[in-house]
Amino acid sequence: MDFKEYQKEAERTSALLETPLMDNLHYLLGMQTEVSELSDIWKKHIAYGKAIDWVNVKEEIGDLAWYVFNFMRVNDLDFEEILETNIKKLRTRYPDKFTQEMAINRDLDKERKILEELDFK
């Protein structure tokens, strides 16, 4: 399934709230909820020795994707464009590979210029 097909299917199962602000809040809080559920899996693994349930991990990632794609839909954002820009930014930050030095001493002006190339609206 490609991203556009997924987004169309995700829209089909989304509640439409009264305003764009409420739609955004719904999706943003949903993203936080799903990340919290993923974090809880690791917390229980680290603190209590509970085995990681990879079926549940995949479910939570799917739920997170549902919120992300609906958020992008109501804000008219293109996922492929966002991914492309993210990689361009990371190539600027780490031309060869990740280093702590480059992570600490980033050229934020250069990164911002790349990010601004993505026309958000």
Residue pairs with C-beta under 8 A, 6 or more apart in sequence:
1 9
3 69
3 79
3 80
6 65
6 69
7 69
7 70
7 72
7 73
7 79
10 65
10 66
10 69
10 70
10 73
11 70
11 73
13 66
14 70
15 26
16 23
17 23
17 26
20 74
23 70
23 74
24 71
24 74
24 75
27 67
27 68
27 70
27 71
27 74
28 67
28 71
30 63
30 66
30 67
31 64
31 67
31 68
31 71
34 60
34 61
34 63
34 64
34 67
35 64
37 60
37 63
38 57
38 60
38 61
38 64
41 52
41 53
41 56
41 57
41 60
42 52
44 50
45 51
45 52
69 79
71 77
72 78
72 79
72 82
76 121
77 120
81 118
82 118
85 114
85 115
85 117
85 118
88 114
88 117
89 111
89 114
89 115
92 107
92 110
92 111
92 114
93 102
93 103
93 106
93 107
93 111
94 102
94 103
